[in-house]
Amino acid sequence: MQKKFEIVKHEQSYDGFFKLETYTLKHTLFAGGWSNVILNENYFAVITV
């Protein structure tokens, strides 16, 4: 079985001192079929010196 995923939605939730990106996605299951839609938020900090 080949593992796959699908990005349902991608948005940049915030873009200022830091960045916040939100992904809504689903992936294949070992037992077959697709998972429920899940939400993943990624935080990117800006480091300045």
Backbone bond lengths (Angstrom), bond angles and torsions (degrees), N, CA, C in turn:
res aa  C-N    CA-C-N  psi(-1)  N-CA   C-N-CA  omega(-1)  CA-C   N-CA-C  phi
1 M - - - 1.452 - - 1.531 109.68 -
2 Q 1.280 115.75 131.04 1.461 120.61 178.79 1.520 109.05 -90.99
3 K 1.320 115.94 127.68 1.468 120.99 178.73 1.512 109.98 -75.83
4 K 1.325 115.84 135.15 1.454 121.26 -179.94 1.516 109.40 -139.02
5 F 1.296 115.08 159.34 1.454 120.25 171.96 1.518 108.25 -142.13
6 E 1.305 115.46 160.99 1.452 121.63 -179.74 1.524 108.72 -134.96
7 I 1.322 116.32 125.66 1.458 120.81 175.08 1.522 107.23 -84.83
8 V 1.316 115.69 113.52 1.458 121.63 -178.85 1.523 110.21 -78.98
9 K 1.351 116.03 -40.03 1.459 120.87 -177.88 1.525 109.18 -153.74
10 H 1.327 116.81 142.58 1.462 122.82 175.46 1.521 107.52 -134.81
11 E 1.329 116.16 131.05 1.457 119.42 176.62 1.523 109.77 -145.07
12 Q 1.319 115.17 149.03 1.452 120.67 174.39 1.522 105.97 -92.14
13 S 1.323 115.79 104.71 1.460 121.94 -172.71 1.524 112.63 -73.23
14 Y 1.337 116.60 -33.36 1.465 120.14 -179.72 1.512 108.55 -151.30
15 D 1.335 117.02 140.28 1.458 122.30 177.28 1.516 108.28 -141.69
16 G 1.322 115.59 96.23 1.462 121.90 -179.07 1.510 108.11 -149.98
17 F 1.319 116.78 -121.86 1.463 121.71 176.88 1.528 110.63 -62.63
18 F 1.308 116.70 -29.52 1.457 123.22 173.45 1.520 107.86 -134.68
19 K 1.322 116.41 171.21 1.459 121.09 177.83 1.514 108.96 -119.13
20 L 1.306 115.22 142.16 1.458 121.97 176.27 1.517 107.94 -130.05
21 E 1.334 115.69 118.27 1.450 121.52 178.16 1.515 108.77 -111.91
22 T 1.312 116.23 138.04 1.458 122.04 -179.24 1.529 109.28 -117.06
23 Y 1.318 115.50 126.55 1.458 121.78 176.76 1.522 108.87 -114.96
24 T 1.297 116.28 134.84 1.457 122.58 170.01 1.524 105.54 -110.77
25 L 1.337 117.25 121.92 1.463 119.62 -174.21 1.514 111.88 -146.34
26 K 1.319 114.37 169.61 1.464 121.54 173.11 1.519 107.36 -142.28
27 H 1.331 116.50 160.19 1.459 120.93 -176.55 1.515 110.33 -140.23
28 T 1.319 115.73 163.90 1.463 119.82 178.54 1.526 109.94 -73.44
29 L 1.302 115.39 152.39 1.458 122.05 178.70 1.523 110.27 -104.19
30 F 1.323 116.57 149.72 1.463 121.38 178.51 1.523 110.77 -59.03
31 A 1.322 116.82 -37.43 1.463 122.21 -179.02 1.526 112.49 -78.15
32 G 1.332 116.81 -3.81 1.461 121.67 -178.58 1.516 110.72 103.98
33 G 1.310 115.73 155.67 1.455 120.68 -179.41 1.522 111.62 84.66
34 W 1.318 115.39 -167.93 1.460 122.44 -176.64 1.522 111.02 -118.42
35 S 1.317 115.54 151.40 1.465 121.40 176.67 1.518 109.67 -74.74
36 N 1.324 115.32 170.81 1.461 119.89 169.76 1.527 107.78 -69.37
37 V 1.311 116.19 161.93 1.463 120.75 178.36 1.530 108.44 -68.48
38 I 1.344 116.04 133.11 1.462 121.09 178.81 1.523 109.21 -120.29
39 L 1.317 115.58 158.68 1.457 122.60 -178.85 1.525 108.91 -112.72
40 N 1.327 117.34 130.99 1.456 122.90 178.67 1.521 108.14 -127.76
41 E 1.333 116.77 125.48 1.461 121.40 178.56 1.524 109.31 -113.58
42 N 1.325 116.36 130.02 1.463 122.51 -179.34 1.518 109.68 -114.02
43 Y 1.321 115.81 128.77 1.455 124.04 -178.13 1.514 109.09 -107.00
44 F 1.333 117.47 126.21 1.452 122.64 178.96 1.524 108.45 -120.02
45 A 1.311 116.63 114.46 1.462 121.17 179.55 1.523 110.15 -89.60
46 V 1.305 115.31 144.78 1.457 121.85 176.16 1.526 107.42 -98.76
47 I 1.317 116.76 120.51 1.463 120.68 -179.02 1.523 107.83 -103.49
48 T 1.327 115.67 120.54 1.465 120.34 178.77 1.518 109.02 -121.93
49 V 1.288 115.38 147.66 1.459 120.54 179.72 1.516 109.89 -122.86
